[in-house]
Amino acid sequence: MKINWPWSRKDSLSTSDLYRELLFQASSKSGIPVNWKTALQASTAFGCARVIAEGIAQVPFKLFKERVGGGMDPAKDHHLYELLYLKPNEWQTSFELREQIGLHLAFKGNAYVYKVRGLRNKIVELLAFDPNSVEVKRDKDWGRKYLVRTFDGRQIEVASEDMWHLRGISWDGVVGLEGVKLAKEVIGLALAMEEHSARMFSNGAKPGGILSTDANLKEDQIKILRESWNQTNGGNSNAYNTAIMFGGLKWTPLAMTGVDSQHLEQRRFEVENTCRFFRVMPIMVMQADKAATYASSENMFIAHVVHTLMPWYTRIEQSADVNLLTAEERKQGYYSKFMAQALLRGASKDRSEYFAKALGSGGSPAWMTQDEVRAMEEMNPMGDSAATLREPSNVGQKPTQGASDATPA
């Protein structure tokens, strides 16, 4: 079935919107303009956003239905199952859409997904808008509507029931706070230092020394001398060449200042500072501590899943359940879930030891059943004996009645 909607599938900002964003973009105290476009050029900011976006996209996102009596099954017969898990629209995969949503959430704090409806009001496609083209309006009764700028400069109103609005951390509960604006000064400083380093290596941000002579040179002689010196000794390609002095010329090298020697240290600190804003561990953007070992790195990766990705998973799961499922469907036991256990496979040994003790191995009393362990691993229950606590493995059979009164022959 062909569905018509007023937005182009190549939705973009109008020319006037682009000029407005370029001319009135906020500058940081470092003098570098910072918005989502310039933030993409900051390696750490882009790395953090990419880690979040790919973390949201790489884990399967499925629709389930609770079983009567416990457990769950993939809801493959539901019309939302394929939209969430595989194909949300004609040209994107689920990975690509969720990666796009993750990038919008990391940088803009908001993601707007239009719910295209078909027969019987069912959702048949999910289309993500550019968050820069959407404005949220709230009335006095807490009602919401969304004003969307189309590719041709028009503004279309979208009802709240037709928009899946995902929010990041929010002050007013209606619109998420923009990550790029919150980290404006940090990103601006990082871009400024990167520009400083680039200029220093291209043509020198400060002279490495002074070329002097006691002779009284004319202007054209100074020009010729400067050009000759730069051609012979300037730039990276001429680094460490042997300089030949003549005509009374003297070379006086300038000592490196404390600011120069700490430039690399400052750049390292800015990596950590940017990661702090995005709640991403530095090791996830290739900034590893020299003292880190393989074992500690493994724990850091698990901590990244638990403390960085899990809040995003829970936020998106609950938002999908509220915005994509009806109240009746939720009552019937339908719910969405990220299958994140695959990201914790590095801790399989620790989990197996924990579950073994929980099941009563080594003589300790059991405090979990096999079905409870299977539920934590997102596996269906086996029932019967698997639903009861097991006896410790080193406990022998209980003596029969009268056995204690028996005397040896």
C-alpha positions as CSV (number, residue, x, y, z in Angstrom):
1,M,0.0,0.0,0.0
2,K,1.4,3.4,-1.0
3,I,1.2,6.0,1.8
4,N,1.5,9.7,1.1
5,W,2.8,12.2,3.7
6,P,3.9,15.8,3.3
7,W,7.6,15.3,4.1
8,S,10.3,14.5,1.6
9,R,12.2,11.3,2.2
10,K,15.3,13.5,1.7
11,D,14.2,15.9,4.4
12,S,16.6,18.8,4.9
13,L,16.7,22.3,6.2
14,S,15.8,25.2,3.9
15,T,18.5,27.6,2.7
16,S,17.3,30.3,5.2
17,D,17.5,27.8,8.0
18,L,21.0,26.9,7.1
19,Y,22.1,30.6,7.0
20,R,20.4,31.2,10.3
21,E,22.2,28.4,11.9
22,L,25.6,29.4,10.5
23,L,25.3,33.1,11.3
24,F,23.8,32.8,14.8
25,Q,25.6,29.8,16.1
26,A,26.8,30.1,19.7
27,S,30.5,30.7,20.1
28,S,32.4,29.2,23.1
29,K,34.8,31.3,25.2
30,S,37.6,29.9,23.2
31,G,36.2,31.8,20.2
32,I,35.3,28.6,18.3
33,P,31.6,28.3,17.2
34,V,30.1,25.1,18.6
35,N,27.0,23.4,17.2
36,W,26.3,19.8,16.1
37,K,28.2,20.3,12.8
38,T,31.4,21.6,14.4
39,A,31.1,19.0,17.2
40,L,31.3,16.3,14.6
41,Q,34.8,17.6,13.9
42,A,35.9,17.2,17.5
43,S,37.3,13.7,17.6
44,T,36.4,12.9,21.2
45,A,32.8,14.4,21.0
46,F,32.2,12.4,17.8
47,G,33.7,9.3,19.3
48,C,31.5,9.5,22.4
49,A,28.4,10.1,20.2
50,R,29.4,7.2,18.0
51,V,29.9,4.9,20.9
52,I,26.4,5.6,22.2
53,A,24.8,5.4,18.8
54,E,26.5,2.2,17.8
55,G,25.8,0.7,21.3
56,I,22.1,1.4,20.8
57,A,22.2,0.0,17.3
58,Q,24.3,-3.1,17.7
59,V,22.1,-4.9,20.2
60,P,19.0,-6.7,18.8
61,F,15.8,-4.7,19.6
62,K,12.8,-7.0,19.7
63,L,9.1,-7.2,20.7
64,F,8.1,-9.9,23.2
65,K,5.0,-11.2,24.7
66,E,4.8,-12.6,28.3
67,R,3.8,-16.2,28.8
68,V,1.1,-17.1,31.2
69,G,2.9,-18.6,34.1
70,G,6.3,-17.0,33.3
71,G,8.7,-16.6,30.5
72,M,8.3,-14.8,27.2
73,D,8.2,-15.4,23.4
74,P,9.2,-13.2,20.5
75,A,6.0,-11.6,19.2
76,K,6.7,-12.3,15.5
77,D,3.0,-12.1,14.7
78,H,2.8,-8.5,15.8
79,H,3.1,-5.8,13.2
80,L,5.7,-3.9,15.2
81,Y,8.1,-6.9,15.4
82,E,9.8,-6.4,12.0
83,L,9.8,-2.6,12.3
84,L,11.8,-2.7,15.5
85,Y,14.0,-5.7,14.8
86,L,14.7,-5.5,11.0
87,K,13.1,-3.0,8.7
88,P,11.5,0.2,10.0
89,N,11.0,1.8,6.6
90,E,11.7,1.2,2.9
91,W,15.4,2.2,2.9
92,Q,16.8,1.8,6.4
93,T,17.6,-1.3,8.5
94,S,16.8,-1.3,12.2
95,F,20.5,-0.9,12.9
96,E,20.7,2.3,10.7
97,L,17.6,3.9,12.2
98,R,18.6,3.2,15.8
99,E,22.1,4.5,15.1
100,Q,20.6,7.7,13.7
101,I,18.3,8.0,16.7
102,G,21.3,7.4,19.0
103,L,23.3,10.2,17.3
104,H,20.4,12.6,17.6
105,L,20.0,11.7,21.3
106,A,23.7,12.1,22.1
107,F,24.2,15.5,20.4
108,K,20.7,17.1,20.5
109,G,19.1,15.3,23.5
110,N,16.0,14.6,21.4
111,A,15.0,12.2,18.6
112,Y,11.8,12.6,16.6
113,V,10.3,9.6,14.8
114,Y,7.2,10.0,12.7
115,K,4.7,7.1,12.9
116,V,3.3,6.3,9.5
117,R,0.0,4.6,9.8
118,G,-1.8,2.3,7.4
119,L,-5.0,0.2,7.6
120,R,-6.8,0.0,10.9
121,N,-4.5,2.7,12.2
122,K,-1.5,0.3,12.5
123,I,2.0,1.7,12.4
124,V,3.6,0.6,9.1
125,E,6.8,2.7,9.0
126,L,9.0,4.7,11.3
127,L,10.7,7.8,9.9
128,A,13.3,9.8,11.8
129,F,13.2,13.6,11.4
130,D,16.2,15.9,11.6
131,P,15.8,17.3,15.2
132,N,16.8,20.7,13.9
133,S,13.6,20.8,11.9
134,V,11.3,20.0,14.8
135,E,9.9,22.4,17.4
136,V,7.8,21.3,20.3
137,K,4.9,23.4,21.5
138,R,3.1,22.8,24.8
139,D,-0.2,24.3,25.8
140,K,-1.5,25.2,29.3
141,D,-3.2,21.8,29.7
142,W,0.2,19.9,29.1
143,G,-0.9,19.0,25.6
144,R,1.9,18.8,23.0
145,K,2.2,19.3,19.3
146,Y,5.1,19.2,16.9
147,L,5.9,21.8,14.2
148,V,8.1,20.3,11.5
149,R,9.8,22.3,8.8
150,T,9.6,20.6,5.4
151,F,12.3,20.5,2.7
152,D,10.5,23.3,0.8
153,G,10.3,25.7,3.9
154,R,6.8,24.9,4.9
155,Q,5.8,24.2,8.5
156,I,3.6,21.2,9.2
157,E,1.9,20.4,12.5
158,V,2.1,16.8,13.8
159,A,-0.1,15.6,16.6
160,S,1.6,14.1,19.6
161,E,0.0,10.7,19.0
162,D,1.8,10.5,15.6
163,M,5.2,11.4,16.9
164,W,7.5,9.1,18.8
165,H,9.6,11.6,20.8
166,L,12.6,10.1,22.6
167,R,14.2,12.4,25.2
168,G,17.5,12.4,26.8
169,I,18.0,13.9,30.3
170,S,15.4,16.7,30.6
171,W,14.8,19.7,32.8
172,D,11.1,20.3,32.0
173,G,10.2,16.7,31.1
174,V,9.1,17.8,27.6
175,V,12.3,18.4,25.7
176,G,15.7,16.9,26.4
177,L,18.8,19.0,27.1
178,E,21.2,19.3,24.2
179,G,24.4,17.5,24.8
180,V,26.4,19.8,22.5
181,K,25.2,23.0,24.2
182,L,26.0,21.5,27.7
183,A,29.5,20.6,26.6
184,K,30.0,23.8,24.5
185,E,33.0,25.1,26.3
186,V,34.8,21.7,26.5
187,I,34.2,21.0,22.8
188,G,35.2,24.6,21.9
189,L,38.5,24.3,23.8
190,A,39.2,20.9,22.2
191,L,38.7,22.3,18.7
192,A,40.8,25.3,19.5
193,M,43.7,23.2,20.7
194,E,43.4,20.9,17.7
195,E,43.5,24.0,15.4
196,H,46.5,25.3,17.3
197,S,48.3,22.0,16.8
198,A,47.5,21.8,13.2
199,R,48.8,25.4,12.5
200,M,51.9,24.7,14.6
201,F,52.8,21.8,12.4
202,S,51.8,23.5,9.1
203,N,53.7,26.8,9.5
204,G,54.7,27.1,13.1
205,A,52.5,28.7,15.8
206,K,55.7,30.2,17.3
207,P,59.3,30.5,15.9
208,G,61.8,27.8,16.9
209,G,64.5,30.4,17.0
210,I,65.8,33.8,15.7
211,L,67.9,34.4,12.7
212,S,70.0,37.6,13.2
213,T,72.9,39.6,11.8
214,D,74.8,42.7,12.7
215,A,74.6,43.9,9.1
216,N,72.1,46.6,8.0
217,L,70.0,44.7,5.5
218,K,67.7,46.3,3.0
219,E,64.0,45.3,2.6
220,D,64.6,43.3,-0.6
221,Q,67.5,41.5,1.1
222,I,65.4,40.5,4.1
223,K,62.7,39.2,1.8
224,I,65.2,37.1,-0.2
225,L,66.7,35.8,3.0
226,R,63.4,34.8,4.5
227,E,62.2,33.0,1.3
228,S,65.5,31.2,1.0
229,W,65.5,30.1,4.7
230,N,61.9,28.9,4.5
231,Q,62.5,26.9,1.3
232,T,65.5,25.2,2.9
233,N,64.5,24.7,6.5
234,G,60.7,25.4,6.7
235,G,58.0,22.8,6.9
236,N,57.9,19.1,8.0
237,S,59.7,17.9,4.8
238,N,62.8,20.0,5.7
239,A,62.9,19.1,9.4
240,Y,66.3,18.3,10.8
241,N,68.1,19.6,7.7
242,T,71.6,21.1,8.2
243,A,71.5,24.9,8.1
244,I,74.5,26.7,6.6
245,M,75.2,30.1,8.0
246,F,77.0,32.8,6.1
247,G,77.5,36.6,5.9
248,G,77.5,37.0,9.7
249,L,74.1,35.3,10.3
250,K,73.5,33.8,13.7
251,W,70.8,31.3,14.8
252,T,69.5,31.6,18.3
253,P,67.1,28.8,19.3
254,L,64.2,29.6,21.6
255,A,63.5,27.4,24.6
256,M,60.2,25.5,24.8
257,T,57.9,27.0,27.3
258,G,55.9,25.2,30.0
259,V,52.7,25.8,27.9
260,D,54.3,24.0,25.0
261,S,55.6,21.1,27.0
262,Q,52.1,20.6,28.6
263,H,50.2,20.9,25.4
264,L,49.9,17.1,25.0
265,E,48.9,16.7,28.6
266,Q,46.1,19.4,28.1
267,R,44.8,17.5,25.1
268,R,44.6,14.3,27.1
269,F,42.7,16.1,29.9
270,E,40.2,17.4,27.3
271,V,39.5,13.9,26.2
272,E,38.6,12.9,29.7
273,N,36.6,16.1,30.2
274,T,34.6,15.5,27.0
275,C,33.9,11.9,28.0
276,R,32.6,13.2,31.4
277,F,29.9,15.2,29.7
278,F,28.7,12.2,27.6
279,R,29.1,9.7,30.4
280,V,31.5,7.6,28.3
281,M,34.6,5.9,29.7
282,P,37.8,7.2,28.0
283,I,38.9,3.7,27.0
284,M,35.8,3.5,24.7
285,V,37.3,6.4,22.6
286,M,40.8,4.8,22.5
287,Q,42.1,6.8,25.5
288,A,43.6,4.0,27.7
289,D,45.4,4.3,31.0
290,K,48.9,3.1,30.8
291,A,48.3,1.0,34.0
292,A,45.3,-0.7,32.4
293,T,45.6,-4.5,32.0
294,Y,43.6,-7.0,30.0
295,A,41.5,-8.0,33.1
296,S,40.9,-4.4,34.1
297,S,39.9,-3.5,30.5
298,E,37.4,-6.3,30.5
299,N,35.8,-4.9,33.6
300,M,35.8,-1.4,32.0
301,F,33.9,-2.7,29.0
302,I,31.3,-4.3,31.3
303,A,31.1,-1.0,33.2
304,H,30.5,0.8,29.9
305,V,27.5,-1.5,29.2
306,V,26.1,-1.2,32.7
307,H,26.6,2.5,33.4
308,T,26.5,4.1,29.8
309,L,24.3,1.9,27.6
310,M,21.9,0.4,30.1
311,P,20.3,3.8,31.0
312,W,19.8,4.4,27.2
313,Y,18.3,0.9,26.7
314,T,15.8,1.4,29.6
315,R,14.9,4.9,28.3
316,I,14.3,3.7,24.8
317,E,12.5,0.5,25.8
318,Q,10.0,2.4,28.0
319,S,9.5,5.1,25.4
320,A,8.8,2.5,22.8
321,D,6.3,0.7,25.0
322,V,4.5,3.9,25.8
323,N,4.5,5.4,22.3
324,L,4.3,2.5,20.0
325,L,2.1,0.0,21.9
326,T,-1.5,0.6,22.9
327,A,-2.7,0.3,26.4
328,E,-4.5,-2.9,25.5
329,E,-1.4,-4.4,24.0
330,R,0.6,-3.6,27.1
331,K,-2.1,-5.2,29.2
332,Q,-1.8,-8.3,27.0
333,G,1.9,-8.6,27.9
334,Y,3.6,-7.1,24.9
335,Y,6.9,-5.2,25.6
336,S,10.1,-4.3,23.8
337,K,13.6,-5.3,25.0
338,F,17.2,-4.9,24.0
339,M,19.0,-8.2,24.0
340,A,22.1,-6.9,25.7
341,Q,23.4,-10.1,27.3
342,A,25.7,-10.6,24.3
343,L,27.7,-7.6,25.4
344,L,28.5,-9.2,28.7
345,R,29.9,-12.5,27.3
346,G,33.4,-11.4,28.5
347,A,32.2,-12.1,32.0
348,S,30.8,-15.6,31.4
349,K,33.3,-17.2,33.8
350,D,32.2,-14.9,36.6
351,R,28.6,-15.4,35.9
352,S,28.9,-19.2,35.8
353,E,30.7,-19.2,39.2
354,Y,28.0,-17.0,40.6
355,F,25.2,-19.1,39.3
356,A,26.9,-22.3,40.5
357,K,26.9,-21.0,44.0
358,A,23.4,-19.7,43.7
359,L,22.3,-23.2,42.7
360,G,23.9,-24.7,45.8
361,S,27.2,-26.1,44.6
362,G,30.1,-26.5,47.1
363,G,27.8,-27.3,50.0
364,S,26.2,-23.8,50.3
365,P,22.4,-23.6,50.4
366,A,20.8,-22.7,47.2
367,W,19.0,-19.4,46.9
368,M,18.0,-19.5,43.3
369,T,16.2,-22.1,41.2
370,Q,17.3,-23.2,37.7
371,D,14.4,-21.4,36.2
372,E,15.4,-18.1,38.0
373,V,18.9,-18.5,36.6
374,R,17.5,-19.1,33.1
375,A,15.3,-16.0,33.5
376,M,18.4,-13.9,34.2
377,E,19.9,-15.2,31.0
378,E,16.7,-14.4,29.2
379,M,15.9,-18.1,28.6
380,N,12.5,-19.7,28.9
381,P,11.7,-21.8,32.1
382,M,11.9,-25.6,32.0
383,G,9.4,-26.1,34.8
384,D,8.9,-29.1,37.2
385,S,12.0,-29.7,39.2
386,A,13.8,-26.7,37.7
387,A,11.4,-24.4,39.5
388,T,12.3,-25.7,43.0
389,L,15.4,-25.1,45.1
390,R,18.0,-27.8,44.9
391,E,19.7,-29.5,47.8
392,P,23.4,-28.8,48.3
393,S,25.5,-31.1,46.2
394,N,27.6,-32.5,49.1
395,V,24.6,-33.3,51.3
396,G,23.9,-37.0,51.6
397,Q,20.6,-38.7,51.9
398,K,18.6,-38.2,55.0
399,P,18.7,-41.3,57.3
400,T,15.6,-43.4,57.4
401,Q,13.5,-43.6,60.5
402,G,15.1,-46.0,63.1
403,A,18.5,-46.1,61.4
404,S,20.0,-44.2,64.3
405,D,18.8,-46.8,66.8
406,A,20.4,-49.7,64.9
407,T,23.4,-51.3,66.6
408,P,26.3,-53.0,64.8
409,A,26.2,-56.8,64.6
